[in-house]
Amino acid sequence: MNYPKYLTVDHYLKLKDFEKITNASDLVKVINVITGLEEDEIKKLSKDDIDTLTDFVKNLLDNSVPKFWPVFEHKGITYGFNPISKMILGEWIDMDALSKDWQNNLHLLTATVYRPITKHNYKSWIWRTHYNIKVLTKDNTTSPFDVYEVEPYNADTVAERAELFKELPLEIAKGMLSFFLVFAVKHSETIQTSLLQTQEEKNIVIEGNQNLIQQLYQTTTVGS
C-alpha cells in the first residue's frame, strides 16, 4: 500500500468533513483519500489490515501539529511569509475574506501569504529538510521578517500557486493560519484604538506586538 509520511493540505481539503469517523463508510473514505487505495479494494481487507490502517491514520493526525516557518523551498522556488505589517490593503482584504471559511480556503490562504522571495539576507540562517521541502531555521539574532522581501501581491497568481501548495505538509499551512489569525486580531485591535492613544501608548503596543512575534515564532518553529 502507498503509505504517506505526512498529511498534506490536499488530504485535509478532502477530509475536512470527517472530523469524526462514525461508521464503516467514513473509514473507507478516509483510507481511500490517504492511501489512494480504491474503495473496492479496501472493502476486501481483513480486520487486522483495517486495524493497522486505522492506527496509521490516527498517528498521522496526531503528528500533524501546526509548525510555522517564515521561509521554505518547494520545487526549486523559495517562498517567504508576508507579515501583516507589510501587507497592502488588497492583500489584507483578501486574507480576511478567505479566513472566514478557512477550512475550504486553506490552500488559497497559504498561497496568498507565502510568495516567492525576491531579495534576502539570511546567510547565517540554516536550511534543513522537512519531509519533501527545505525550511529555513532561525539564527536567534534577527527577526525572521527582516531578512527577506517577497514579490508584490497579485491576486491573479494565487490560484495557480494554491494548487502547488496542496502538496505541502498540512502542519505548515496550519502553522501559517495560527500565526496569521493571532496577528489579525491584534491588528484589528490596534486599528480600533490607535486614534485614541497617545504616542507613548502606541509605542507600548508596537513593542508588545514585536515581543508577541518573537514568542509565537519561538513556540511554533521547529528547531534552530
Residue pairs with C-beta under 8 A, 6 or more apart in sequence:
1 35
1 37
1 53
2 35
2 36
2 37
3 35
3 56
4 11
4 34
4 35
4 60
5 131
6 60
6 63
6 64
6 131
6 169
6 170
6 171
7 34
7 60
7 61
7 64
7 169
7 170
7 171
8 166
8 167
8 168
8 169
8 170
9 106
9 107
9 110
9 165
9 166
9 167
9 168
9 169
9 170
9 173
10 107
10 166
10 167
11 33
11 34
11 170
12 106
12 170
12 173
13 104
13 106
13 107
13 166
14 33
15 29
15 30
15 33
15 34
16 103
16 104
18 26
18 29
18 30
20 26
21 27
21 30
27 50
27 54
28 39
28 42
28 43
29 39
30 57
31 37
31 42
31 50
31 53
31 57
32 38
32 39
32 42
34 57
34 60
35 53
45 53
64 169
64 170
64 171
64 174
65 171
65 174
66 171
66 174
66 175
66 177
66 178
66 220
67 171
67 172
67 174
67 175
67 220
67 221
67 222
68 81
68 172
68 175
68 176
68 178
68 179
68 216
68 217
68 220
68 221
69 81
69 130
69 135
69 136
69 137
69 172
69 175
69 221
69 222
70 80
70 81
70 136
70 144
70 145
70 148
70 217
71 78
71 79
71 80
71 81
71 117
71 122
71 125
71 135
71 136
71 144
71 148
72 78
72 79
72 114
72 130
72 133
72 134
72 135
72 136
72 172
73 79
73 127
73 133
73 134
73 135
74 132
74 133
74 164
74 165
74 167
74 168
75 164
77 116
78 116
78 117
78 120
79 114
79 115
79 116
79 117
79 150
80 114
80 115
80 116
80 117
80 120
80 148
80 149
80 150
81 113
81 114
81 144
81 145
81 150
81 176
81 179
82 91
82 113
82 114
82 115
82 150
82 153
83 145
83 183
83 213
84 92
84 180
84 183
84 184
84 187
85 145
86 145
87 95
87 153
88 152
88 153
90 153
90 155
91 112
91 113
91 153
94 112
94 155
94 158
95 109
95 112
95 113
95 180
95 184
96 184
98 105
98 108
98 109
98 112
99 105
99 109
99 177
99 180
99 181
99 184
102 109
102 177
106 173
106 174
106 177
107 162
107 163
107 165
107 166
107 173
108 158
108 159
108 162
109 173
109 176
109 177
109 180
110 162
110 165
110 168
110 172
110 173
110 176
111 158
111 159
111 161
111 162
111 164
111 165
112 153
112 158
113 176
113 180
114 150
114 161
114 165
114 176
115 150
115 151
115 153
115 161
116 150
116 151
117 148
117 149
117 150
117 151
118 149
118 150
118 151
119 148
119 149
120 147
120 148
120 149
121 147
121 148
122 136
122 139
122 147
122 148
124 139
124 141
125 136
125 137
125 138
125 139
125 147
126 136
126 137
126 139
126 224
127 134
127 135
127 136
127 137
128 134
128 135
128 137
128 223
129 135
130 169
130 222
131 169
132 167
132 169
133 168
133 169
133 172
135 222
137 221
137 222
137 223
137 224
138 144
138 217
138 221
138 224
139 224
140 224
143 210
143 213
143 214
144 217
145 213
165 173
175 220
178 220
179 216
179 220
182 212
182 216
183 209
183 212
183 213
186 209
186 212
190 205
190 209
193 205
194 202
194 205
197 205
